[in-house]
Structure formats: C-alpha cells, structure tokens
Amino acid sequence: MSKRELERQLNTAVYERSILAGKIVSTLSPQLNYENIFKDTYVFEFLNLPKDYSEKDLRKALVNNLKDFILELGKGFTFVGEEYRLDVGTHDYYVDLLFFHRDLRCLVAMDLKIEEFKPDFIGKMNFYLEALDRDVKKADENPSVGILLCKGKDKEVVEYAMARNVSPTLIADYETKLIDKKLLQAKLHELIEFEHQVREAEMKYGR
C-alpha cells in the first residue's frame, strides 16, 4: 500500500466504514461481499463539482478523477467504460459506469443519482444486469452486480424496496465532503451495543 493510499484511508475513515459496510441492505450474498468489498457510503472529497451539478457532471468528474475514484472503491476494480452501451431489441441503453472486479470475477454496473434513493430505481438496474448477463458476461464469469449510488437514502425505504428483489444489487450513498469520524465511531458504538443486547437476550431466553 502506498503512502498516499494509506493517508487517504485514514482521512476518509475507511476502517470504520468497512465495518459498517457489513450491515448494508442489499441482495448480495455473503460470498459476493466477503472482506467488505462494497461499502455503504462512498466519499468523493476529491471532486470539484459546481453547486448545482447534474448526473452528467458527477459522471464526468468521477471519470476525470479515475485514480482517486478507484482508490475509494477499493482493490480489484478495473474500469471498463462510461455510458456503456447495451443494445436490447431496437433500443440502446447506457450504463453510467461499468467496472470488472477481478476477485469476484464479475461485471459491476454503477447507476449514478443526484437525489435520494427511490424504489423505482431498482427496476432500471435489474434491466441493466439482465442485459449484461445475457449479452456481455463471459461464460466463465459470475453474474453481474449492480450498485445504485444515490445522494442519500432512507434505510427503511431501502429495506422495503429490496425485500423481494433477487438481483445482486446494493444501494449505497455518497458524500462529497469528508465524513465526521466521531459520527462514524458513534454509529459503530451503537451497533456494538445493539449486537451485545441481542446476544444477551438470546442467552437469557435460550434461543
């Protein structure tokens, strides 16, 4: 690991976010997210976005800062392309960003949103994943994974929306400023306390 990468991990609280990532709401199997490959929240403090930016502005800024972007995504991600075209029937569709993960041996489609997560976003991602698996994925590769990257999310809405979804998809959000480490540490403390209470209840009632 380079000095620059280590400094960035410390500044963006990668350790705390990696632990919390184990609790993300998704339809990924444990095998697909071993070692917390995917995160609940991504930090893009390196972007110089205008005050009122569009999805196109976000996509271009991420591609223009691809090295920092991949550092934030984590090891194993290889960039395939932006606005990756999918031909289905007589129509063209475009995946905002497409990656390949070397360890998971699968394509990773990323759909960018500049608003809070909405349930109808899932249908579009499912369509992309189906098209990728039918027409792009190689025979020796695993099924494609989707990341809906939104500017915020209501966790209860996410849980309801994902309850019956079977495609390997996760809902993540992003920040354009560094996350307060004290806030993350407080969340970790709450999580540890909750799990401790659950274990005590299980022992008490013999479950």
N, C-alpha and C positions, 0 to 999 in steps of 0.2 A: 504494500500500500504506500502511495506517495505521500509526502508531507502535505501537499495541497489537499489531497483527498481526506486525510486524517483531520486536518483543520476544519474542513467543511462538515465532516460528520459530527464533530464536536459542536460547531456553531449551530447546526440545524437539528441537534438533539436526535440523531439517528438511532441511538441506543433506546431511548425512551419510546420513540415512535415504532421501533421494530417490535418491542414487547407488546405495545397496544395493538399492533397490526394483527396479532394472533386472535384478536376479538372482533375483527371486521366482519360485517354482514356481507356474505357473498354466497355463491353457489359453487365455489371452488372446493374440491376435495382436499383433505389434509396433504395428500401426496403432491398436489399442484402448488401448495403454498408452504412446502417444507422450508425450514430456515427463514420463514417470513419473507419470501421473495417479494411479495406485494405488500404495499403499505396502505394504511387507512387514510393518511394525509401526506401529500407531497408539498415540498417547499421550493418555490421558484423565485428566490430572492434576487437572482441574477438577471431577471427580466426588466427591461426598461420600457414598460408599457405606458401608453397615454392614459389619462384619467378615465375616459370612456372608450374602452377598447372593444373590438369585435372578436368573434371566434377566429376569423382570419388573422387578425393581429396577434392573437395568442399563439396560433399555429406557427406563423412565420417567426415569431420571437423565439419559440422553443427550438425550431429548426436552426435558426441563426446562432443559437447558443447550444448546439447539439452536444458538445463535450460536457458542459455543466449539466445539461438535461439528463444525459446518460449516467453521470455520477450520482444524480439524485435518484434515478430509477433503481440503480444497483447493478451488481455484476451479472453478466450473462446476456444482457440485452444488446442486440445488433439491429441497427436501423435499416429498414427495408425501403421506406419511402413515405412521402406525404401525399395526401389526396390520392391514395392508391385506388386505381380504377377497378371496379368489378362489373363485368358485363353479365346481365341477367335478362334473358328474353331479348327484347328490343330496347332495353333501357341501360343506361350507365349510372352506377352509384359509386360514391367515393368515401373511402375510409380516411378520416383525418390524418392519422399516423399509424403506420404498421411497423411492427418490430418482429424479430425472431428471438426466442430465448434458447440459448444453447443447451442449458442444463435440462430444461423442461421439454426440449425438442418440439416446440410448437410455435405457431404464429400468435402474436399478441396484437389485437386491434384496439386502438385508443380513439374514443369519440370525445371531443372537447366541447364543453359547455361553459358559458359565461354566466349561468344562472344556477339557482338551487335545483337539486335533483327533482325530476318529475317522473312518475311511474311510466308514462308513455315513451320515455327514452329507451326502455328495455326492449321494446318490440323492434326498433331500428337496429339495435346491437345484435339481437338474435338473428335478424336477417343477414347482417354482415357475416356473422360467424358461420351460418349455414352456407353462404356463398363461398367463403374462404375454404371451408372443409370440402365442398364439392369440386371447386374449380382451381384452387391454388395449392392447398395442402398436398404434400407428397405422401406416398403410401406408407413410408416408414416413420412419419411424423405423428405426433399426438394431436387430438382435437384442439382447435384454436381457442384462445382465451380472450375475453373482452374486458376492457377497463373503461367505465364511464367516469370521466374526470370532470367533476362539477364544481362550481363555485359555491360550495356549501351543501348540506343535506340534513334533513330531519331523519334521525335514525329510526323513529317509529314508522315513518312513511317508507323508508327503505326496507325495513323488515316485512311490512305488509306486501310491498311490491315484489319482493324476492321470494316470498313464501312458496309460490307454486312455479317459480321459474327453474328450469332444469339446465339451461345452458351455463357453461363455466364462465360466469361474469361476476365482476365485483364493482361496487360503487365506491369511488374514492373522491376526496375533495382536495383542493389545493389552496395554498397561501402564496401571496407574492411578497410577503414580509416574513422575517424570522419569527418562529413561534416562541412564545414565552416559556422557557424551560420550567419555571416554577409551576405554571399551569399544567404542563405535561406531567411533572412529578406528582402534583396533587391528584391527577387522574389515575396515575399508577397506584398511589396510596389507596384511593377509593376502591380500585379494582382488587388489590391485595386483601383489603379488609372485607370486601364482599365475598371473595372466594373463601376466606377464613371462616366467615359466618356460615357459608353453605356447608363446608366440611364439618363444622361443629354440629349443625342441625342433622346432617346425615348420620353422624356418630350417635347423637342423642336418641334419634328415632329408629336407628338400626337399618337405615336404607343403604 
